[in-house]
Amino acid sequence: MSTQNSGGVRDYLARVRTSLADLPAVEVEEILEDVRPHLQDIGTELGESATLAALIERLGSPESYAAELRAAGGYPAAPVEETARAAAEPKRQLGARLALWGLVLGVFGVLLTGFAVAVNLADDYLFPFIVLLPVLGASAWYVWQHGIRPMEDLPEMRRISTAVGRGESSKGGSVLRYLASLRPAWWLLCAAVLVGLGVLLLLGSVSAVLALPVFLAVGVAVLWAGPKSATDRRLLWVSLPVSAFVVGSLLGLSGQFVELVYARSISGDPYYSTGTYSSGPNELTYGNELVENIYVFDSEGKPLTGVYLYDGEGNPITTARYGCDKSTGSQMQLGEDNRFPRPHIEYGAYDDQGYYNGYNAYRPTCREDTGVPFSAVIPKQVTPQPPAGK
């Protein structure tokens, strides 16, 4: 253990001793002998950074640590400090609770943001970070100033810690330990997903050119902070939001993959469908192509007119009907019905319609052709003959 490390542990123990000064000297020595190995182990773990401030970040103030030792040993509270501590406790809990729920809400919002960015592959959905970053930043600032101990002392966090401890001691504890062993691989996956998502955004839009270097920087940060967050829990304010964003991104990319597989599965088998497209009129499509007209022939190959189409449940197959606007020479929608075939709209050259403000005025020609643009050969129906001898 280094000199600095020993000094930090020694200063911490000195303040604990001072806080226990009202107890008998023999009992104080017994208490310190019990906790000294634990503090020295923490000092060894922290190494060169085991200063008094680092120990306070890890364990809380020596005075609060001494109060916990009193409570654990059944000793009375310090007579002078107990009143001040009780008066400050509501304010302390309020700040810790705000920081805790700021982290929870921020992580949830980051998860949804990651999902939206990945499922749409658009950097526009990164704008919620404008709201989320101040929330997470304020929570992280509180933890950096006061440590994580005030949050751990909250009643809700004590219940969660108790439940987790029971889970680790039960049969499910082996699962939790196995998942914990995968944390190094998880941080590598986080960095890979961030870089991959940044590349996909850049391929989709040149405006996402700034997203890639930001994702690279966050990936490097999580590779550094992720492994350290197991011992320095303040770094959870980096690793948890990044993990949530990656989880949301993986869910969004999974949706993209399922949609791509589905689109490919139906691309070779087109089908008819009707519906409103681009907030326009009802249209009929076959696969990805718009069906503008339907021609019906009888068994002799003669075209039929005035045919009304219905589906198997008696619902009319209604689509938009178009015609020529005589005043402008352009196509216009005349309504919707299920009567086929429709006139075929043909456009010709521009007609000279005189002069307008000294210039020739032109308009396109529009003509409705009610004829059938092709002939159909109807296959003959062959009546199956019974086998010979039947």
Secondary structure per residue as TSV (DSSP state, phi and psi in degrees):
chain	resnum	aa	ss	phi	psi
A	1	M	-	360.0	136.4
A	2	S	-	-75.8	167.5
A	3	T	H	-62.6	-41.7
A	4	Q	H	-62.9	-42.2
A	5	N	H	-61.9	-47.8
A	6	S	H	-61.8	-39.4
A	7	G	H	-63.9	-40.2
A	8	G	H	-63.5	-44.7
A	9	V	H	-65.4	-41.0
A	10	R	H	-64.6	-42.7
A	11	D	H	-65.4	-38.4
A	12	Y	H	-65.0	-45.6
A	13	L	H	-63.4	-34.5
A	14	A	H	-63.9	-41.5
A	15	R	H	-71.2	-33.8
A	16	V	H	-63.3	-42.5
A	17	R	H	-60.1	-42.2
A	18	T	H	-62.4	-39.6
A	19	S	H	-69.0	-20.8
A	20	L	T	-102.3	13.7
A	21	A	T	-63.6	-22.4
A	22	D	T	-77.9	-10.7
A	23	L	S	-86.9	160.9
A	24	P	-	-56.9	142.0
A	25	A	H	-60.2	-37.3
A	26	V	H	-64.0	-42.2
A	27	E	H	-69.7	-34.3
A	28	V	H	-62.7	-43.3
A	29	E	H	-64.4	-39.3
A	30	E	H	-62.8	-42.1
A	31	I	H	-63.4	-45.6
A	32	L	H	-65.9	-36.5
A	33	E	H	-64.5	-32.1
A	34	D	H	-71.9	-37.6
A	35	V	H	-94.0	-17.5
A	36	R	H	-58.9	-44.7
A	37	P	H	-61.0	-37.1
A	38	H	H	-64.4	-44.4
A	39	L	H	-66.2	-37.2
A	40	Q	H	-67.3	-36.1
A	41	D	H	-63.1	-42.8
A	42	I	H	-64.6	-39.5
A	43	G	H	-62.6	-39.9
A	44	T	H	-65.4	-39.2
A	45	E	H	-65.5	-40.3
A	46	L	H	-75.8	-23.9
A	47	G	G	69.2	-133.1
A	48	E	G	-65.2	-20.8
A	49	S	G	-91.0	11.3
A	50	A	-	-81.8	62.3
A	51	T	-	-86.1	174.5
A	52	L	H	-59.9	-40.2
A	53	A	H	-63.8	-39.5
A	54	A	H	-65.8	-39.5
A	55	L	H	-67.1	-35.9
A	56	I	H	-65.4	-40.0
A	57	E	H	-61.5	-36.3
A	58	R	H	-81.0	-41.7
A	59	L	H	-113.4	-7.2
A	60	G	-	89.6	176.9
A	61	S	-	-66.4	152.1
A	62	P	H	-57.3	-33.2
A	63	E	H	-66.9	-43.7
A	64	S	H	-69.1	-33.4
A	65	Y	H	-65.7	-40.5
A	66	A	H	-64.5	-36.5
A	67	A	H	-64.7	-36.4
A	68	E	H	-67.8	-37.8
A	69	L	H	-64.5	-39.3
A	70	R	H	-59.8	-47.9
A	71	A	H	-64.2	-39.7
A	72	A	H	-67.3	-33.6
A	73	G	H	-91.1	-0.2
A	74	G	T	76.4	21.8
A	75	Y	-	-88.4	155.5
A	76	P	-	-69.0	154.2
A	77	A	-	-69.0	158.6
A	78	A	-	-61.9	130.8
A	79	P	T	-66.4	-34.7
A	80	V	T	-87.9	-43.2
A	81	E	H	-79.3	-21.6
A	82	E	H	-62.9	-39.5
A	83	T	H	-65.8	-44.3
A	84	A	H	-65.7	-38.9
A	85	R	H	-65.5	-40.8
A	86	A	H	-65.7	-36.0
A	87	A	H	-70.5	-33.8
A	88	A	H	-85.2	-12.5
A	89	E	H	-61.8	-44.8
A	90	P	H	-58.9	-43.1
A	91	K	H	-64.8	-40.6
A	92	R	H	-62.8	-43.7
A	93	Q	H	-66.6	-36.2
A	94	L	H	-62.7	-47.3
A	95	G	H	-62.6	-42.6
A	96	A	H	-65.2	-39.1
A	97	R	H	-68.5	-40.1
A	98	L	H	-62.6	-41.5
A	99	A	H	-65.4	-41.0
A	100	L	H	-63.1	-50.2
A	101	W	H	-73.9	-23.9
A	102	G	H	-63.1	-40.7
A	103	L	H	-65.2	-44.5
A	104	V	H	-62.2	-49.0
A	105	L	H	-65.9	-38.5
A	106	G	H	-64.1	-42.3
A	107	V	H	-64.0	-42.4
A	108	F	H	-63.7	-42.7
A	109	G	H	-65.0	-37.9
A	110	V	H	-65.2	-38.7
A	111	L	H	-60.5	-46.4
A	112	L	H	-64.7	-36.4
A	113	T	H	-65.3	-43.8
A	114	G	H	-60.6	-40.2
A	115	F	H	-64.0	-45.0
A	116	A	H	-64.0	-41.6
A	117	V	H	-63.7	-43.4
A	118	A	H	-75.0	-39.7
A	119	V	H	-72.6	-24.8
A	120	N	H	-104.0	-13.3
A	121	L	T	48.3	51.2
A	122	A	-	-138.8	131.2
A	123	D	G	-74.1	-9.6
A	124	D	G	-59.5	-29.6
A	125	Y	G	-79.7	4.9
A	126	L	G	-82.4	-8.6
A	127	F	T	-63.1	-28.5
A	128	P	T	-56.4	-18.7
A	129	F	H	-62.4	-21.7
A	130	I	H	-61.9	-34.3
A	131	V	H	-86.7	-37.9
A	132	L	H	-73.6	-36.3
A	133	L	H	-61.7	-43.4
A	134	P	H	-63.1	-36.3
A	135	V	H	-64.4	-49.6
A	136	L	H	-66.7	-36.2
A	137	G	H	-65.1	-42.2
A	138	A	H	-64.7	-40.5
A	139	S	H	-64.3	-42.9
A	140	A	H	-66.1	-36.6
A	141	W	H	-63.8	-41.2
A	142	Y	H	-60.6	-45.6
A	143	V	H	-65.0	-38.4
A	144	W	H	-66.5	-30.8
A	145	Q	H	-85.2	-37.4
A	146	H	H	-114.3	-5.8
A	147	G	-	80.6	176.7
A	148	I	S	-92.8	-9.9
A	149	R	H	-60.2	-41.6
A	150	P	H	-56.7	-34.7
A	151	M	H	-71.4	-40.0
A	152	E	H	-65.3	-23.8
A	153	D	T	-83.0	-8.4
A	154	L	S	-65.2	143.9
A	155	P	H	-56.6	-40.6
A	156	E	H	-66.4	-37.3
A	157	M	H	-71.0	-33.3
A	158	R	H	-64.4	-39.1
A	159	R	H	-65.3	-40.9
A	160	I	H	-64.5	-43.0
A	161	S	H	-62.2	-39.9
A	162	T	H	-64.1	-42.5
A	163	A	H	-65.2	-40.4
A	164	V	H	-65.7	-40.9
A	165	G	H	-61.9	-39.0
A	166	R	H	-66.3	-37.2
A	167	G	H	-65.7	-37.4
A	168	E	H	-69.9	-28.8
A	169	S	H	-86.8	-10.0
A	170	S	S	-90.6	-172.2
A	171	K	T	-65.1	-27.0
A	172	G	T	-74.8	-7.0
A	173	G	H	-62.2	-33.5
A	174	S	H	-64.6	-34.9
A	175	V	H	-66.6	-44.6
A	176	L	H	-62.4	-40.9
A	177	R	H	-66.3	-35.5
A	178	Y	H	-66.9	-42.7
A	179	L	H	-64.0	-36.9
A	180	A	H	-64.0	-33.2
A	181	S	H	-69.6	-17.1
A	182	L	T	-90.0	1.6
A	183	R	H	-58.8	-40.7
A	184	P	H	-58.6	-40.6
A	185	A	H	-66.9	-32.9
A	186	W	H	-65.8	-40.9
A	187	W	H	-65.5	-36.4
A	188	L	H	-64.3	-40.9
A	189	L	H	-63.6	-40.7
A	190	C	H	-58.2	-47.3
A	191	A	H	-62.7	-41.6
A	192	A	H	-65.3	-41.8
A	193	V	H	-65.3	-41.5
A	194	L	H	-62.6	-45.3
A	195	V	H	-65.6	-44.0
A	196	G	H	-62.2	-41.4
A	197	L	H	-65.9	-38.8
A	198	G	H	-61.8	-39.8
A	199	V	H	-65.6	-43.0
A	200	L	H	-62.2	-40.5
A	201	L	H	-65.0	-39.6
A	202	L	H	-66.6	-37.9
A	203	L	H	-66.8	-31.1
A	204	G	H	-81.3	-28.3
A	205	S	-	-156.5	132.2
A	206	V	G	-66.6	-24.9
A	207	S	G	-65.4	-15.4
A	208	A	G	-87.7	20.0
A	209	V	G	-64.2	-27.4
A	210	L	G	-81.8	-19.3
A	211	A	H	-67.9	-38.1
A	212	L	H	-62.6	-51.2
A	213	P	H	-63.2	-33.3
A	214	V	H	-64.9	-44.8
A	215	F	H	-64.9	-35.7
A	216	L	H	-61.8	-44.9
A	217	A	H	-64.2	-41.5
A	218	V	H	-66.8	-36.6
A	219	G	H	-62.7	-42.3
A	220	V	H	-65.2	-39.6
A	221	A	H	-63.1	-41.2
A	222	V	H	-73.2	-30.1
A	223	L	H	-65.1	-29.4
A	224	W	H	-85.3	-46.1
A	225	A	H	-81.1	-31.1
A	226	G	H	-56.9	-55.6
A	227	P	H	-63.0	-32.6
A	228	K	H	-76.4	-18.9
A	229	S	T	-67.4	-16.1
A	230	A	T	-69.5	-28.8
A	231	T	T	-106.8	-36.0
A	232	D	-	-108.7	97.7
A	233	R	G	-72.3	-10.6
A	234	R	G	-62.5	-28.8
A	235	L	G	-73.6	-5.9
A	236	L	H	-61.4	-25.0
A	237	W	H	-72.4	-6.9
A	238	V	H	-103.4	-49.5
A	239	S	H	-70.5	-37.5
A	240	L	H	-67.3	-49.5
A	241	P	H	-60.4	-40.1
A	242	V	H	-65.2	-42.2
A	243	S	H	-61.7	-41.3
A	244	A	H	-63.9	-41.6
A	245	F	H	-63.2	-40.5
A	246	V	H	-66.7	-41.5
A	247	V	H	-60.8	-46.1
A	248	G	H	-61.4	-39.3
A	249	S	H	-65.3	-40.8
A	250	L	H	-64.0	-38.8
A	251	L	H	-64.7	-43.1
A	252	G	H	-65.2	-42.6
A	253	L	H	-66.2	-32.3
A	254	S	H	-63.4	-41.2
A	255	G	H	-61.7	-40.9
A	256	Q	H	-60.9	-41.7
A	257	F	H	-65.9	-43.7
A	258	V	H	-62.5	-41.5
A	259	E	H	-64.4	-39.7
A	260	L	H	-65.1	-43.4
A	261	V	H	-63.5	-41.3
A	262	Y	H	-65.2	-42.9
A	263	A	H	-62.5	-39.2
A	264	R	H	-70.6	-31.9
A	265	S	H	-68.7	-27.2
A	266	I	H	-103.1	-4.9
A	267	S	H	-65.6	-29.0
A	268	G	T	-90.5	2.5
A	269	D	S	-134.6	74.2
A	270	P	-	-66.1	158.3
A	271	Y	-	-147.1	160.1
A	272	Y	E	-83.3	142.7
A	273	S	E	-154.8	150.4
A	274	T	E	-118.2	152.3
A	275	G	E	169.8	172.2
A	276	T	E	-91.0	128.1
A	277	Y	-	-120.2	132.0
A	278	S	T	55.1	40.9
A	279	S	T	58.8	24.5
A	280	G	-	-101.7	-161.3
A	281	P	-	-74.1	169.5
A	282	N	E	-69.5	131.1
A	283	E	E	-130.2	162.5
A	284	L	E	-112.5	130.2
A	285	T	E	-125.9	155.1
A	286	Y	E	-127.3	108.2
A	287	G	T	68.7	-120.7
A	288	N	T	-107.1	9.0
A	289	E	E	-104.9	140.7
A	290	L	E	-78.9	129.8
A	291	V	E	-93.3	112.0
A	292	E	-	-86.5	-24.3
A	293	N	-	-155.1	160.0
A	294	I	-	-132.8	127.0
A	295	Y	-	-113.1	136.2
A	296	V	E	-119.2	137.3
A	297	F	E	-125.7	151.7
A	298	D	-	-87.6	-176.2
A	299	S	T	-66.3	-17.7
A	300	E	T	-92.9	-0.4
A	301	G	S	87.1	11.8
A	302	K	-	-88.6	134.6
A	303	P	E	-69.2	143.0
A	304	L	E	-107.7	144.3
A	305	T	-	-121.0	162.5
A	306	G	S	64.4	38.0
A	307	V	E	-93.4	133.7
A	308	Y	E	-108.6	129.0
A	309	L	-	-101.0	136.8
A	310	Y	B	-135.0	154.8
A	311	D	-	-88.8	-174.7
A	312	G	T	-67.5	-14.4
A	313	E	T	-104.3	10.5
A	314	G	S	83.4	11.5
A	315	N	-	-87.6	133.6
A	316	P	B	-67.0	138.0
A	317	I	-	-86.5	86.4
A	318	T	-	-93.8	128.6
A	319	T	E	-136.0	171.5
A	320	A	E	-69.1	142.1
A	321	R	E	-110.5	132.1
A	322	Y	E	-116.9	154.4
A	323	G	E	-151.5	-173.9
A	324	C	E	-96.5	135.8
A	325	D	E	-87.4	111.0
A	326	K	T	-64.4	-29.2
A	327	S	T	-76.9	-29.7
A	328	T	T	-113.8	-14.4
A	329	G	T	73.5	19.1
A	330	S	E	-117.8	169.9
A	331	Q	E	-78.3	144.5
A	332	M	E	-143.0	156.2
A	333	Q	E	-83.4	129.5
A	334	L	E	-99.8	-9.8
A	335	G	E	143.1	-163.6
A	336	E	E	-135.6	136.3
A	337	D	E	-158.1	-177.6
A	338	N	-	-117.9	27.5
A	339	R	E	-97.7	128.0
A	340	F	E	-134.1	158.2
A	341	P	-	-79.1	162.6
A	342	R	-	-95.2	155.8
A	343	P	-	-60.8	140.8
A	344	H	E	-84.0	127.1
A	345	I	E	-88.0	125.7
A	346	E	E	-120.6	140.6
A	347	Y	E	-111.2	139.6
A	348	G	E	-116.9	-158.3
A	349	A	E	-73.2	169.6
A	350	Y	E	-79.2	137.0
A	351	D	E	-95.0	143.7
A	352	D	E	-83.2	116.9
A	353	Q	E	-105.9	23.2
A	354	G	E	103.9	-148.8
A	355	Y	E	-122.2	145.4
A	356	Y	E	-138.8	114.4
A	357	N	T	56.1	37.9
A	358	G	T	86.9	-2.8
A	359	Y	E	-117.5	153.3
A	360	N	E	-64.5	135.7
A	361	A	E	-104.2	125.9
A	362	Y	E	-117.5	150.8
A	363	R	E	-146.8	151.6
A	364	P	E	-72.5	153.7
A	365	T	E	-93.3	140.8
A	366	C	E	-130.8	128.6
A	367	R	E	-134.4	138.1
A	368	E	E	-98.1	118.4
A	369	D	E	-105.8	115.5
A	370	T	-	-91.2	0.5
A	371	G	S	-79.1	170.3
A	372	V	-	-96.1	120.3
A	373	P	S	-77.0	3.5
A	374	F	S	-154.5	165.7
A	375	S	-	-110.8	150.0
A	376	A	-	-116.6	138.0
A	377	V	-	-103.7	112.5
A	378	I	-	-88.3	123.7
A	379	P	-	-65.8	141.5
A	380	K	-	-73.1	139.4
A	381	Q	-	-83.7	124.2
A	382	V	-	-101.1	122.3
A	383	T	-	-80.1	122.0
A	384	P	-	-65.1	134.9
A	385	Q	-	-95.2	142.4
A	386	P	-	-67.3	149.0
A	387	P	-	-59.1	151.8
A	388	A	T	-61.8	141.2
A	389	G	T	87.2	-0.9
A	390	K	-	-93.4	360.0
